[in-house]
Amino acid sequence: MARQRGWVGLVVLLLALVIVAMLAQTMLKQYGLLAGDSATPRTAGPRGVGPTTPMSVDTGATTPAPANAIERARGVESVLQQQTQEMGRRIDAQTQ
């Protein structure tokens, strides 16, 4: 009887692994990270602007320039450095 309990446990673990794999597969399909039949059929739309589809100008949507993102990152970095120095001073003041 003791030898059979090991096999039953192994079968239960394999069954749990299969269930997790099936759930992961369906989630990956829903997120579009795995090719396959998804719940929503995908059809190819028109590619580019042709003579029958005039291009509309959207003046409200602007994309940030890469330089702007780099400057923001540098600003965040300098703020973090200042906060680190200030926290170091507070710790030094408390330990004395």
C-alpha positions in Angstrom: 0.0 0.0 0.0 2.8 2.4 0.8 4.4 1.9 -2.7 1.1 2.8 -4.4 0.7 6.1 -2.5 3.8 7.5 -4.2 2.3 6.7 -7.7 -1.0 8.3 -6.8 0.8 11.5 -5.7 2.8 11.5 -8.9 -0.4 11.2 -11.0 -2.1 14.0 -9.0 1.0 16.3 -9.6 1.0 15.5 -13.3 -2.8 16.3 -13.5 -2.2 19.6 -11.7 0.6 20.4 -14.1 -1.7 19.7 -17.1 -4.4 22.0 -15.7 -1.9 24.8 -15.1 -0.5 24.4 -18.6 -3.9 24.6 -20.2 -4.8 27.7 -18.2 -1.5 29.3 -19.2 -2.1 28.5 -22.8 -5.6 30.1 -22.8 -4.2 33.2 -21.0 -1.4 33.6 -23.5 -3.9 33.3 -26.4 -6.1 35.9 -24.8 -3.2 38.3 -24.5 -2.1 37.7 -28.1 1.3 36.3 -27.1 0.6 32.8 -28.5 -0.6 32.2 -32.0 -3.7 30.1 -32.4 -7.5 30.4 -32.5 -8.5 33.2 -30.3 -12.0 34.3 -29.2 -12.0 37.3 -31.5 -11.2 36.7 -35.2 -8.6 39.0 -36.6 -8.9 40.3 -40.1 -6.3 42.4 -41.9 -7.4 46.0 -42.5 -6.3 48.4 -45.1 -2.6 49.1 -45.2 -1.7 52.7 -45.6 -3.6 55.6 -47.2 -4.9 55.0 -50.6 -6.8 57.3 -53.0 -10.2 56.0 -51.7 -9.3 56.6 -48.0 -8.3 60.2 -47.3 -5.9 60.7 -44.4 -7.3 62.6 -41.5 -5.0 64.8 -39.5 -5.2 64.4 -35.7 -3.8 67.5 -34.1 -4.7 66.4 -30.6 -2.4 63.4 -30.4 1.2 64.1 -29.9 4.0 61.7 -29.1 6.7 62.8 -26.7 10.1 63.3 -28.2 12.8 60.8 -27.1 14.9 63.7 -25.8 12.0 64.7 -23.5 11.8 61.2 -22.1 15.6 61.2 -21.5 15.4 64.6 -19.7 12.6 63.3 -17.5 14.6 60.2 -16.6 17.6 62.4 -15.7 15.4 64.6 -13.6 14.1 61.5 -11.7 17.6 60.3 -11.2 18.7 63.6 -9.7 15.7 63.7 -7.4 16.5 60.1 -6.2 20.2 61.1 -5.6 19.1 64.1 -3.5 16.7 62.0 -1.5 19.4 59.4 -0.9 21.8 62.0 0.3 19.2 63.6 2.6 18.3 60.2 4.0 21.9 59.5 4.7 22.2 62.8 6.6 19.2 61.9 8.7 20.6 58.5 9.5 23.9 60.0 10.4 22.2 62.6 12.6 20.2 59.9 14.4 23.1 57.6 15.1 25.2 60.4 16.7 
